[in-house]
Amino acid sequence: MKYFIVVILISAILIDVSNPLSCFVCDSKEDEHCPETWTRRDILPVECGGPDGVQDARFCIKTIAVFGGAVATKRFCSSRDMDNQCIEVKYPQDEKMYYSCTYTCSRDGCNGTSRLHIPTIFILFSILIHIICN
């Protein structure tokens, strides 16, 4: 029985179930519930695929930048890894220096907040070690 459980856990680790990615999708210029700091628990991520979605979406993106003269936050699905980066932006008509930041992640709903996330593979691997050692 112990070896059967080990085989099941190894299979679960190696099999990649291809469920569509779900990300938060919003723009703070149009939606007051899309601030830089995410505090809402009643808004759920949306599925990225589908006829109106991003084809082959593998990443959730959060950007904070100046859009149309105002600082705004956008969250969306992407098929491209936009990396994690911040750049300085200077506009000719303004003396201030602005920062534009992009954050990329690849788990469901990961572009909402920066809470601690323990990868599933780590949990399964820990259970597997526990079973083998006992």
N, CA, C and O atoms as CSV, one atom per row, in Angstrom:
chain,resi,resn,atom,element,x,y,z
A,1,MET,N,N,0.827,-1.202,0.000
A,1,MET,CA,C,0.000,0.000,0.000
A,1,MET,C,C,0.868,1.261,0.000
A,1,MET,O,O,0.559,2.240,-0.680
A,2,LYS,N,N,1.955,1.223,0.771
A,2,LYS,CA,C,2.859,2.359,0.863
A,2,LYS,C,C,3.441,2.698,-0.513
A,2,LYS,O,O,3.550,3.872,-0.868
A,3,TYR,N,N,3.812,1.684,-1.277
A,3,TYR,CA,C,4.400,1.921,-2.593
A,3,TYR,C,C,3.358,2.409,-3.594
A,3,TYR,O,O,3.681,3.170,-4.507
A,4,PHE,N,N,2.123,1.979,-3.428
A,4,PHE,CA,C,1.034,2.449,-4.280
A,4,PHE,C,C,0.847,3.957,-4.096
A,4,PHE,O,O,0.668,4.686,-5.072
A,5,ILE,N,N,0.889,4.421,-2.850
A,5,ILE,CA,C,0.750,5.849,-2.558
A,5,ILE,C,C,1.936,6.615,-3.139
A,5,ILE,O,O,1.761,7.714,-3.664
A,6,VAL,N,N,3.137,6.049,-3.052
A,6,VAL,CA,C,4.330,6.690,-3.610
A,6,VAL,C,C,4.170,6.847,-5.127
A,6,VAL,O,O,4.478,7.905,-5.675
A,7,VAL,N,N,3.693,5.803,-5.802
A,7,VAL,CA,C,3.492,5.859,-7.254
A,7,VAL,C,C,2.451,6.928,-7.608
A,7,VAL,O,O,2.634,7.675,-8.570
A,8,ILE,N,N,1.376,7.001,-6.845
A,8,ILE,CA,C,0.333,8.012,-7.089
A,8,ILE,C,C,0.920,9.420,-6.931
A,8,ILE,O,O,0.669,10.290,-7.765
A,9,LEU,N,N,1.697,9.648,-5.870
A,9,LEU,CA,C,2.280,10.971,-5.639
A,9,LEU,C,C,3.279,11.345,-6.721
A,9,LEU,O,O,3.296,12.489,-7.176
A,10,ILE,N,N,4.106,10.404,-7.138
A,10,ILE,CA,C,5.064,10.685,-8.209
A,10,ILE,C,C,4.323,11.013,-9.497
A,10,ILE,O,O,4.718,11.922,-10.226
A,11,SER,N,N,3.265,10.289,-9.777
A,11,SER,CA,C,2.450,10.569,-10.971
A,11,SER,C,C,1.843,11.962,-10.896
A,11,SER,O,O,1.818,12.689,-11.890
A,12,ALA,N,N,1.358,12.330,-9.724
A,12,ALA,CA,C,0.758,13.659,-9.549
A,12,ALA,C,C,1.792,14.758,-9.756
A,12,ALA,O,O,1.466,15.826,-10.274
A,13,ILE,N,N,3.030,14.506,-9.356
A,13,ILE,CA,C,4.099,15.481,-9.539
A,13,ILE,C,C,4.460,15.615,-11.012
A,13,ILE,O,O,4.700,16.723,-11.493
A,14,LEU,N,N,4.499,14.506,-11.727
A,14,LEU,CA,C,4.962,14.515,-13.110
A,14,LEU,C,C,3.893,14.886,-14.128
A,14,LEU,O,O,4.219,15.366,-15.213
A,15,ILE,N,N,2.635,14.675,-13.801
A,15,ILE,CA,C,1.561,14.968,-14.754
A,15,ILE,C,C,1.223,16.447,-14.675
A,15,ILE,O,O,0.963,16.988,-13.600
A,16,ASP,N,N,1.233,17.084,-15.829
A,16,ASP,CA,C,0.866,18.505,-15.892
A,16,ASP,C,C,-0.561,18.600,-16.394
A,16,ASP,O,O,-0.825,18.419,-17.583
A,17,VAL,N,N,-1.472,18.880,-15.492
A,17,VAL,CA,C,-2.872,19.023,-15.868
A,17,VAL,C,C,-3.023,20.400,-16.508
A,17,VAL,O,O,-2.702,21.414,-15.889
A,18,SER,N,N,-3.503,20.434,-17.728
A,18,SER,CA,C,-3.558,21.703,-18.452
A,18,SER,C,C,-4.914,22.389,-18.296
A,18,SER,O,O,-5.728,22.405,-19.219
A,19,ASN,N,N,-5.134,22.944,-17.132
A,19,ASN,CA,C,-6.306,23.778,-16.899
A,19,ASN,C,C,-5.965,25.184,-17.356
A,19,ASN,O,O,-4.821,25.615,-17.217
A,20,PRO,N,N,-6.932,25.904,-17.897
A,20,PRO,CA,C,-6.640,27.286,-18.306
A,20,PRO,C,C,-6.245,28.137,-17.100
A,20,PRO,O,O,-6.757,27.955,-15.996
A,21,LEU,N,N,-5.345,29.048,-17.333
A,21,LEU,CA,C,-4.883,29.960,-16.293
A,21,LEU,C,C,-5.986,30.973,-15.981
A,21,LEU,O,O,-6.712,31.401,-16.878
A,22,SER,N,N,-6.106,31.350,-14.715
A,22,SER,CA,C,-7.052,32.391,-14.293
A,22,SER,C,C,-6.269,33.530,-13.645
A,22,SER,O,O,-5.429,33.306,-12.774
A,23,CYS,N,N,-6.559,34.752,-14.085
A,23,CYS,CA,C,-5.873,35.929,-13.559
A,23,CYS,C,C,-6.901,36.999,-13.207
A,23,CYS,O,O,-8.034,36.972,-13.687
A,24,PHE,N,N,-6.490,37.930,-12.372
A,24,PHE,CA,C,-7.313,39.111,-12.137
A,24,PHE,C,C,-7.153,40.008,-13.359
A,24,PHE,O,O,-6.042,40.196,-13.855
A,25,VAL,N,N,-8.252,40.553,-13.837
A,25,VAL,CA,C,-8.242,41.420,-15.015
A,25,VAL,C,C,-8.995,42.692,-14.652
A,25,VAL,O,O,-10.205,42.667,-14.427
A,26,CYS,N,N,-8.259,43.819,-14.596
A,26,CYS,CA,C,-8.889,45.092,-14.269
A,26,CYS,C,C,-7.947,46.237,-14.582
A,26,CYS,O,O,-6.759,46.033,-14.829
A,27,ASP,N,N,-8.489,47.434,-14.570
A,27,ASP,CA,C,-7.741,48.662,-14.842
A,27,ASP,C,C,-8.229,49.708,-13.833
A,27,ASP,O,O,-9.414,50.040,-13.810
A,28,SER,N,N,-7.327,50.220,-13.009
A,28,SER,CA,C,-7.743,51.144,-11.947
A,28,SER,C,C,-8.284,52.471,-12.477
A,28,SER,O,O,-8.957,53.195,-11.743
A,29,LYS,N,N,-8.005,52.798,-13.721
A,29,LYS,CA,C,-8.569,54.024,-14.295
A,29,LYS,C,C,-10.061,53.867,-14.578
A,29,LYS,O,O,-10.795,54.853,-14.654
A,30,GLU,N,N,-10.500,52.619,-14.733
A,30,GLU,CA,C,-11.906,52.353,-15.041
A,30,GLU,C,C,-12.638,51.645,-13.903
A,30,GLU,O,O,-13.868,51.609,-13.877
A,31,ASP,N,N,-11.880,51.085,-12.968
A,31,ASP,CA,C,-12.469,50.269,-11.907
A,31,ASP,C,C,-11.832,50.620,-10.573
A,31,ASP,O,O,-10.647,50.363,-10.363
A,32,GLU,N,N,-12.608,51.202,-9.676
A,32,GLU,CA,C,-12.080,51.609,-8.363
A,32,GLU,C,C,-11.642,50.411,-7.522
A,32,GLU,O,O,-10.920,50.581,-6.540
A,33,HIS,N,N,-12.065,49.217,-7.891
A,33,HIS,CA,C,-11.706,48.009,-7.145
A,33,HIS,C,C,-10.416,47.372,-7.660
A,33,HIS,O,O,-10.170,46.191,-7.417
A,34,CYS,N,N,-9.596,48.144,-8.365
A,34,CYS,CA,C,-8.347,47.633,-8.933
A,34,CYS,C,C,-7.153,48.485,-8.485
A,34,CYS,O,O,-6.357,48.905,-9.325
A,35,PRO,N,N,-7.016,48.744,-7.201
A,35,PRO,CA,C,-5.890,49.572,-6.753
A,35,PRO,C,C,-4.578,48.780,-6.775
A,35,PRO,O,O,-4.568,47.569,-6.997
A,36,GLU,N,N,-3.491,49.484,-6.541
A,36,GLU,CA,C,-2.184,48.828,-6.506
A,36,GLU,C,C,-2.142,47.765,-5.413
A,36,GLU,O,O,-1.668,46.651,-5.638
A,37,THR,N,N,-2.639,48.114,-4.234
A,37,THR,CA,C,-2.693,47.157,-3.124
A,37,THR,C,C,-4.042,46.458,-3.160
A,37,THR,O,O,-5.083,47.100,-3.011
A,38,TRP,N,N,-4.027,45.172,-3.353
A,38,TRP,CA,C,-5.252,44.384,-3.517
A,38,TRP,C,C,-5.784,43.961,-2.165
A,38,TRP,O,O,-5.100,43.255,-1.423
A,39,THR,N,N,-6.995,44.382,-1.832
A,39,THR,CA,C,-7.576,44.017,-0.543
A,39,THR,C,C,-8.899,43.293,-0.693
A,39,THR,O,O,-9.438,42.794,0.295
A,40,ARG,N,N,-9.433,43.224,-1.892
A,40,ARG,CA,C,-10.739,42.617,-2.110
A,40,ARG,C,C,-10.656,41.095,-2.039
A,40,ARG,O,O,-9.721,40.491,-2.564
A,41,ARG,N,N,-11.631,40.488,-1.393
A,41,ARG,CA,C,-11.720,39.032,-1.331
A,41,ARG,C,C,-12.943,38.524,-2.098
A,41,ARG,O,O,-13.103,37.321,-2.306
A,42,ASP,N,N,-13.804,39.459,-2.515
A,42,ASP,CA,C,-15.035,39.063,-3.205
A,42,ASP,C,C,-14.913,39.101,-4.727
A,42,ASP,O,O,-15.856,38.729,-5.425
A,43,ILE,N,N,-13.775,39.542,-5.251
A,43,ILE,CA,C,-13.544,39.541,-6.691
A,43,ILE,C,C,-12.636,38.362,-7.014
A,43,ILE,O,O,-11.564,38.215,-6.428
A,44,LEU,N,N,-13.069,37.530,-7.944
A,44,LEU,CA,C,-12.332,36.322,-8.295
A,44,LEU,C,C,-11.584,36.498,-9.611
A,44,LEU,O,O,-11.989,37.298,-10.454
A,45,PRO,N,N,-10.493,35.755,-9.792
A,45,PRO,CA,C,-9.791,35.809,-11.078
A,45,PRO,C,C,-10.678,35.232,-12.191
A,45,PRO,O,O,-11.555,34.408,-11.935
A,46,VAL,N,N,-10.435,35.675,-13.413
A,46,VAL,CA,C,-11.199,35.184,-14.561
A,46,VAL,C,C,-10.322,34.277,-15.413
A,46,VAL,O,O,-9.102,34.430,-15.453
A,47,GLU,N,N,-10.964,33.327,-16.094
A,47,GLU,CA,C,-10.242,32.401,-16.961
A,47,GLU,C,C,-9.678,33.175,-18.161
A,47,GLU,O,O,-10.386,33.956,-18.796
A,48,CYS,N,N,-8.421,32.949,-18.451
A,48,CYS,CA,C,-7.742,33.715,-19.506
A,48,CYS,C,C,-8.111,33.275,-20.918
A,48,CYS,O,O,-8.150,34.109,-21.821
A,49,GLY,N,N,-8.377,32.020,-21.129
A,49,GLY,CA,C,-8.662,31.525,-22.478
A,49,GLY,C,C,-10.056,31.866,-22.936
A,49,GLY,O,O,-10.698,32.771,-22.402
A,50,GLY,N,N,-10.519,31.139,-23.923
A,50,GLY,CA,C,-11.864,31.365,-24.433
A,50,GLY,C,C,-11.852,32.276,-25.638
A,50,GLY,O,O,-10.804,32.805,-26.008
A,51,PRO,N,N,-13.010,32.467,-26.257
A,51,PRO,CA,C,-13.077,33.258,-27.485
A,51,PRO,C,C,-12.689,34.727,-27.307
A,51,PRO,O,O,-12.141,35.328,-28.231
A,52,ASP,N,N,-12.958,35.310,-26.153
A,52,ASP,CA,C,-12.614,36.719,-25.925
A,52,ASP,C,C,-11.345,36.894,-25.104
A,52,ASP,O,O,-10.940,38.020,-24.816
A,53,GLY,N,N,-10.717,35.784,-24.727
A,53,GLY,CA,C,-9.541,35.843,-23.862
A,53,GLY,C,C,-8.237,35.855,-24.638
A,53,GLY,O,O,-8.224,35.951,-25.865
A,54,VAL,N,N,-7.152,35.757,-23.906
A,54,VAL,CA,C,-5.813,35.733,-24.487
A,54,VAL,C,C,-5.479,34.295,-24.874
A,54,VAL,O,O,-5.522,33.393,-24.037
A,55,GLN,N,N,-5.153,34.094,-26.123
A,55,GLN,CA,C,-4.820,32.756,-26.597
A,55,GLN,C,C,-3.468,32.326,-26.023
A,55,GLN,O,O,-2.515,33.105,-26.025
A,56,ASP,N,N,-3.387,31.105,-25.540
A,56,ASP,CA,C,-2.166,30.524,-24.962
A,56,ASP,C,C,-1.628,31.332,-23.783
A,56,ASP,O,O,-0.415,31.433,-23.605
A,57,ALA,N,N,-2.515,31.903,-22.982
A,57,ALA,CA,C,-2.086,32.679,-21.815
A,57,ALA,C,C,-1.395,31.759,-20.818
A,57,ALA,O,O,-1.935,30.720,-20.439
A,58,ARG,N,N,-0.207,32.147,-20.401
A,58,ARG,CA,C,0.558,31.378,-19.428
A,58,ARG,C,C,1.025,32.240,-18.262
A,58,ARG,O,O,1.659,31.744,-17.331
A,59,PHE,N,N,0.706,33.547,-18.315
A,59,PHE,CA,C,1.195,34.464,-17.288
A,59,PHE,C,C,0.100,35.444,-16.868
A,59,PHE,O,O,-0.753,35.836,-17.664
A,60,CYS,N,N,0.153,35.823,-15.601
A,60,CYS,CA,C,-0.674,36.901,-15.075
A,60,CYS,C,C,0.259,38.092,-14.883
A,60,CYS,O,O,1.370,37.943,-14.375
A,61,ILE,N,N,-0.192,39.261,-15.288
A,61,ILE,CA,C,0.640,40.460,-15.238
A,61,ILE,C,C,-0.037,41.513,-14.368
A,61,ILE,O,O,-1.259,41.660,-14.375
A,62,LYS,N,N,0.792,42.244,-13.617
A,62,LYS,CA,C,0.344,43.427,-12.890
A,62,LYS,C,C,1.315,44.538,-13.261
A,62,LYS,O,O,2.526,44.390,-13.095
A,63,THR,N,N,0.786,45.657,-13.767
A,63,THR,CA,C,1.633,46.798,-14.084
A,63,THR,C,C,1.165,48.007,-13.285
A,63,THR,O,O,-0.027,48.189,-13.037
A,64,ILE,N,N,2.116,48.814,-12.895
A,64,ILE,CA,C,1.848,50.078,-12.220
A,64,ILE,C,C,2.629,51.116,-13.006
A,64,ILE,O,O,3.858,51.063,-13.060
A,65,ALA,N,N,1.926,52.054,-13.614
A,65,ALA,CA,C,2.593,53.028,-14.472
A,65,ALA,C,C,1.726,54.262,-14.626
A,65,ALA,O,O,0.610,54.329,-14.111
A,66,VAL,N,N,2.262,55.241,-15.349
A,66,VAL,CA,C,1.497,56.436,-15.673
A,66,VAL,C,C,0.801,56.173,-17.000
A,66,VAL,O,O,1.448,55.963,-18.026
A,67,PHE,N,N,-0.525,56.187,-16.963
A,67,PHE,CA,C,-1.339,56.001,-18.159
A,67,PHE,C,C,-2.200,57.236,-18.326
A,67,PHE,O,O,-3.021,57.539,-17.460
A,68,GLY,N,N,-2.028,57.947,-19.416
A,68,GLY,CA,C,-2.853,59.137,-19.658
A,68,GLY,C,C,-2.689,60.210,-18.603
A,68,GLY,O,O,-3.655,60.895,-18.270
A,69,GLY,N,N,-1.494,60.372,-18.070
A,69,GLY,CA,C,-1.227,61.421,-17.101
A,69,GLY,C,C,-1.526,61.083,-15.653
A,69,GLY,O,O,-1.321,61.919,-14.774
A,70,ALA,N,N,-2.008,59.871,-15.383
A,70,ALA,CA,C,-2.304,59.483,-14.003
A,70,ALA,C,C,-1.689,58.113,-13.709
A,70,ALA,O,O,-1.607,57.257,-14.589
A,71,VAL,N,N,-1.267,57.924,-12.481
A,71,VAL,CA,C,-0.720,56.631,-12.077
A,71,VAL,C,C,-1.870,55.645,-11.979
A,71,VAL,O,O,-2.894,55.923,-11.354
A,72,ALA,N,N,-1.689,54.498,-12.599
A,72,ALA,CA,C,-2.753,53.493,-12.617
A,72,ALA,C,C,-2.164,52.096,-12.504
A,72,ALA,O,O,-0.980,51.877,-12.762
A,73,THR,N,N,-3.008,51.164,-12.115
A,73,THR,CA,C,-2.638,49.754,-12.021
A,73,THR,C,C,-3.497,48.975,-12.996
A,73,THR,O,O,-4.711,49.168,-13.069
A,74,LYS,N,N,-2.851,48.090,-13.744
A,74,LYS,CA,C,-3.568,47.204,-14.659
A,74,LYS,C,C,-3.178,45.769,-14.341
A,74,LYS,O,O,-2.018,45.467,-14.061
A,75,ARG,N,N,-4.169,44.898,-14.391
A,75,ARG,CA,C,-3.945,43.463,-14.212
A,75,ARG,C,C,-4.546,42.759,-15.422
A,75,ARG,O,O,-5.653,43.085,-15.850
A,76,PHE,N,N,-3.803,41.781,-15.978
A,76,PHE,CA,C,-4.288,41.111,-17.181
A,76,PHE,C,C,-3.570,39.792,-17.418
A,76,PHE,O,O,-2.576,39.480,-16.762
A,77,CYS,N,N,-4.097,39.018,-18.375
A,77,CYS,CA,C,-3.506,37.750,-18.811
A,77,CYS,C,C,-2.537,38.042,-19.959
A,77,CYS,O,O,-2.718,39.005,-20.704
A,78,SER,N,N,-1.516,37.207,-20.093
A,78,SER,CA,C,-0.558,37.395,-21.181
A,78,SER,C,C,0.004,36.053,-21.636
A,78,SER,O,O,0.130,35.116,-20.847
A,79,SER,N,N,0.336,35.979,-22.904
A,79,SER,CA,C,1.019,34.793,-23.420
A,79,SER,C,C,2.534,34.994,-23.347
A,79,SER,O,O,3.300,34.066,-23.606
A,80,ARG,N,N,2.965,36.212,-22.992
A,80,ARG,CA,C,4.392,36.525,-22.892
A,80,ARG,C,C,4.815,36.764,-21.448
A,80,ARG,O,O,4.071,37.343,-20.656
A,81,ASP,N,N,6.008,36.313,-21.122
A,81,ASP,CA,C,6.613,36.589,-19.822
A,81,ASP,C,C,7.186,37.999,-19.894
A,81,ASP,O,O,8.123,38.247,-20.654
A,82,MET,N,N,6.643,38.913,-19.123
A,82,MET,CA,C,7.096,40.299,-19.155
A,82,MET,C,C,8.107,40.595,-18.054
A,82,MET,O,O,8.491,41.746,-17.845
A,83,ASP,N,N,8.534,39.548,-17.351
A,83,ASP,CA,C,9.569,39.651,-16.324
A,83,ASP,C,C,9.097,40.529,-15.160
A,83,ASP,O,O,7.983,41.052,-15.181
A,84,ASN,N,N,9.928,40.678,-14.178
A,84,ASN,CA,C,9.689,41.558,-13.035
A,84,ASN,C,C,10.695,42.684,-13.142
A,84,ASN,O,O,11.900,42.468,-13.010
A,85,GLN,N,N,10.202,43.878,-13.380
A,85,GLN,CA,C,11.121,44.990,-13.596
A,85,GLN,C,C,10.466,46.322,-13.288
A,85,GLN,O,O,9.249,46.477,-13.393
A,86,CYS,N,N,11.289,47.270,-12.909
A,86,CYS,CA,C,10.841,48.650,-12.729
A,86,CYS,C,C,11.802,49.538,-13.513
A,86,CYS,O,O,13.015,49.330,-13.484
A,87,ILE,N,N,11.257,50.517,-14.204
A,87,ILE,CA,C,12.083,51.455,-14.946
A,87,ILE,C,C,11.679,52.877,-14.574
A,87,ILE,O,O,10.541,53.128,-14.180
A,88,GLU,N,N,12.620,53.796,-14.704
A,88,GLU,CA,C,12.335,55.209,-14.465
A,88,GLU,C,C,11.793,55.815,-15.754
A,88,GLU,O,O,12.312,55.565,-16.842
A,89,VAL,N,N,10.747,56.611,-15.610
A,89,VAL,CA,C,10.135,57.264,-16.768
A,89,VAL,C,C,10.090,58.759,-16.499
A,89,VAL,O,O,9.589,59.194,-15.462
A,90,LYS,N,N,10.608,59.536,-17.425
A,90,LYS,CA,C,10.591,60.995,-17.299
A,90,LYS,C,C,9.824,61.551,-18.493
A,90,LYS,O,O,10.127,61.246,-19.646
A,91,TYR,N,N,8.815,62.382,-18.187
A,91,TYR,CA,C,8.022,63.019,-19.226
A,91,TYR,C,C,8.527,64.440,-19.426
A,91,TYR,O,O,8.810,65.128,-18.446
A,92,PRO,N,N,8.649,64.899,-20.671
A,92,PRO,CA,C,9.192,66.242,-20.937
A,92,PRO,C,C,8.413,67.373,-20.263
A,92,PRO,O,O,9.011,68.373,-19.868
A,93,GLN,N,N,7.110,67.238,-20.126
A,93,GLN,CA,C,6.294,68.299,-19.551
A,93,GLN,C,C,6.254,68.258,-18.022
A,93,GLN,O,O,5.590,69.091,-17.407
A,94,ASP,N,N,6.953,67.304,-17.399
A,94,ASP,CA,C,6.899,67.144,-15.949
A,94,ASP,C,C,8.311,66.994,-15.395
A,94,ASP,O,O,9.142,66.301,-15.982
A,95,GLU,N,N,8.577,67.634,-14.282
A,95,GLU,CA,C,9.895,67.552,-13.656
A,95,GLU,C,C,10.081,66.279,-12.837
A,95,GLU,O,O,11.209,65.874,-12.556
A,96,LYS,N,N,8.968,65.649,-12.455
A,96,LYS,CA,C,9.030,64.452,-11.611
A,96,LYS,C,C,9.556,63.243,-12.375
A,96,LYS,O,O,9.427,63.143,-13.595
A,97,MET,N,N,10.148,62.339,-11.619
A,97,MET,CA,C,10.557,61.054,-12.172
A,97,MET,C,C,9.518,60.032,-11.724
A,97,MET,O,O,9.189,59.963,-10.539
A,98,TYR,N,N,9.001,59.244,-12.652
A,98,TYR,CA,C,8.010,58.214,-12.351
A,98,TYR,C,C,8.647,56.841,-12.518
A,98,TYR,O,O,9.608,56.672,-13.268
A,99,TYR,N,N,8.097,55.873,-11.809
A,99,TYR,CA,C,8.541,54.489,-11.947
A,99,TYR,C,C,7.403,53.677,-12.556
A,99,TYR,O,O,6.254,53.767,-12.123
A,100,SER,N,N,7.737,52.903,-13.543
A,100,SER,CA,C,6.787,51.993,-14.156
A,100,SER,C,C,7.259,50.582,-13.810
A,100,SER,O,O,8.382,50.199,-14.140
A,101,CYS,N,N,6.401,49.816,-13.145
A,101,CYS,CA,C,6.785,48.478,-12.702
A,101,CYS,C,C,5.878,47.424,-13.320
A,101,CYS,O,O,4.675,47.632,-13.473
A,102,THR,N,N,6.472,46.298,-13.670
A,102,THR,CA,C,5.746,45.162,-14.227
A,102,THR,C,C,6.102,43.935,-13.413
A,102,THR,O,O,7.275,43.678,-13.142
A,103,TYR,N,N,5.094,43.182,-13.027
A,103,TYR,CA,C,5.284,41.950,-12.274
A,103,TYR,C,C,4.622,40.812,-13.047
A,103,TYR,O,O,3.468,40.926,-13.459
A,104,THR,N,N,5.348,39.723,-13.243
A,104,THR,CA,C,4.850,38.573,-13.992
A,104,THR,C,C,4.847,37.351,-13.085
A,104,THR,O,O,5.793,37.130,-12.329
A,105,CYS,N,N,3.779,36.556,-13.161
A,105,CYS,CA,C,3.699,35.321,-12.397
A,105,CYS,C,C,2.896,34.300,-13.209
A,105,CYS,O,O,2.298,34.650,-14.226
A,106,SER,N,N,2.882,33.066,-12.773
A,106,SER,CA,C,2.260,32.028,-13.608
A,106,SER,C,C,1.319,31.097,-12.848
A,106,SER,O,O,1.088,29.969,-13.282
A,107,ARG,N,N,0.777,31.549,-11.727
A,107,ARG,CA,C,-0.204,30.746,-10.979
A,107,ARG,C,C,-1.561,31.423,-11.042
A,107,ARG,O,O,-1.645,32.631,-11.266
A,108,ASP,N,N,-2.607,30.665,-10.850
A,108,ASP,CA,C,-3.958,31.225,-10.850
A,108,ASP,C,C,-4.078,32.345,-9.819
A,108,ASP,O,O,-3.760,32.152,-8.645
A,109,GLY,N,N,-4.532,33.504,-10.256
A,109,GLY,CA,C,-4.800,34.620,-9.356
A,109,GLY,C,C,-3.589,35.247,-8.718
A,109,GLY,O,O,-3.728,35.982,-7.741
A,110,CYS,N,N,-2.408,34.985,-9.231
A,110,CYS,CA,C,-1.191,35.480,-8.571
A,110,CYS,C,C,-0.951,36.968,-8.777
A,110,CYS,O,O,-0.092,37.534,-8.100
A,111,ASN,N,N,-1.663,37.621,-9.671
A,111,ASN,CA,C,-1.448,39.052,-9.890
A,111,ASN,C,C,-2.380,39.920,-9.039
A,111,ASN,O,O,-2.547,41.110,-9.307
A,112,GLY,N,N,-2.975,39.325,-8.028
A,112,GLY,CA,C,-3.837,40.086,-7.130
A,112,GLY,C,C,-3.081,40.652,-5.958
A,112,GLY,O,O,-3.215,41.832,-5.635
A,113,THR,N,N,-2.291,39.820,-5.320
A,113,THR,CA,C,-1.584,40.230,-4.118
A,113,THR,C,C,-0.270,39.484,-4.036
A,113,THR,O,O,-0.030,38.550,-4.802
A,114,SER,N,N,0.560,39.881,-3.134
A,114,SER,CA,C,1.849,39.214,-2.986
A,114,SER,C,C,1.864,38.373,-1.719
A,114,SER,O,O,2.768,38.499,-0.892
A,115,ARG,N,N,0.868,37.522,-1.569
A,115,ARG,CA,C,0.843,36.661,-0.389
A,115,ARG,C,C,1.736,35.440,-0.617
A,115,ARG,O,O,2.041,35.089,-1.757
A,116,LEU,N,N,2.142,34.810,0.458
A,116,LEU,CA,C,3.009,33.642,0.397
A,116,LEU,C,C,2.309,32.505,-0.331
A,116,LEU,O,O,1.147,32.201,-0.062
A,117,HIS,N,N,3.023,31.884,-1.249
A,117,HIS,CA,C,2.470,30.761,-2.004
A,117,HIS,C,C,3.450,29.598,-1.924
A,117,HIS,O,O,4.612,29.737,-2.304
A,118,ILE,N,N,2.995,28.474,-1.439
A,118,ILE,CA,C,3.827,27.276,-1.375
A,118,ILE,C,C,3.485,26.419,-2.584
A,118,ILE,O,O,2.352,25.954,-2.704
A,119,PRO,N,N,4.443,26.199,-3.485
A,119,PRO,CA,C,4.162,25.432,-4.691
A,119,PRO,C,C,3.644,24.029,-4.377
A,119,PRO,O,O,4.094,23.389,-3.427
A,120,THR,N,N,2.705,23.568,-5.178
A,120,THR,CA,C,2.104,22.248,-5.008
A,120,THR,C,C,3.153,21.150,-5.074
A,120,THR,O,O,3.087,20.177,-4.322
A,121,ILE,N,N,4.115,21.302,-5.967
A,121,ILE,CA,C,5.143,20.273,-6.105
A,121,ILE,C,C,5.933,20.112,-4.804
A,121,ILE,O,O,6.326,18.998,-4.458
A,122,PHE,N,N,6.171,21.216,-4.075
A,122,PHE,CA,C,6.884,21.148,-2.803
A,122,PHE,C,C,6.067,20.370,-1.778
A,122,PHE,O,O,6.609,19.552,-1.035
A,123,ILE,N,N,4.764,20.627,-1.742
A,123,ILE,CA,C,3.887,19.925,-0.802
A,123,ILE,C,C,3.868,18.434,-1.116
A,123,ILE,O,O,4.018,17.606,-0.218
A,124,LEU,N,N,3.681,18.091,-2.397
A,124,LEU,CA,C,3.648,16.683,-2.787
A,124,LEU,C,C,4.983,15.992,-2.513
A,124,LEU,O,O,5.010,14.848,-2.059
A,125,PHE,N,N,6.083,16.683,-2.788
A,125,PHE,CA,C,7.411,16.113,-2.538
A,125,PHE,C,C,7.614,15.878,-1.036
A,125,PHE,O,O,8.187,14.861,-0.645
A,126,SER,N,N,7.154,16.797,-0.202
A,126,SER,CA,C,7.271,16.630,1.249
A,126,SER,C,C,6.479,15.421,1.739
A,126,SER,O,O,6.954,14.662,2.584
A,127,ILE,N,N,5.264,15.244,1.201
A,127,ILE,CA,C,4.453,14.079,1.571
A,127,ILE,C,C,5.144,12.795,1.134
A,127,ILE,O,O,5.170,11.809,1.870
A,128,LEU,N,N,5.703,12.820,-0.072
A,128,LEU,CA,C,6.408,11.642,-0.594
A,128,LEU,C,C,7.585,11.265,0.293
A,128,LEU,O,O,7.758,10.086,0.600
A,129,ILE,N,N,8.389,12.213,0.710
A,129,ILE,CA,C,9.529,11.952,1.598
A,129,ILE,C,C,9.051,11.386,2.922
A,129,ILE,O,O,9.641,10.446,3.455
A,130,HIS,N,N,7.966,11.970,3.458
A,130,HIS,CA,C,7.416,11.499,4.728
A,130,HIS,C,C,6.973,10.036,4.627
A,130,HIS,O,O,7.227,9.250,5.539
A,131,ILE,N,N,6.318,9.672,3.535
A,131,ILE,CA,C,5.851,8.298,3.346
A,131,ILE,C,C,7.024,7.330,3.229
A,131,ILE,O,O,7.016,6.255,3.830
A,132,ILE,N,N,8.028,7.719,2.453
A,132,ILE,CA,C,9.180,6.846,2.241
A,132,ILE,C,C,9.965,6.635,3.525
A,132,ILE,O,O,10.423,5.527,3.806
A,133,CYS,N,N,10.118,7.706,4.309
A,133,CYS,CA,C,10.931,7.624,5.541
A,133,CYS,C,C,10.214,6.924,6.689
A,133,CYS,O,O,10.876,6.493,7.634
A,134,ASN,N,N,8.913,6.794,6.651
A,134,ASN,CA,C,8.191,6.148,7.766
A,134,ASN,C,C,7.922,4.701,7.480
A,134,ASN,O,O,7.327,4.008,8.305
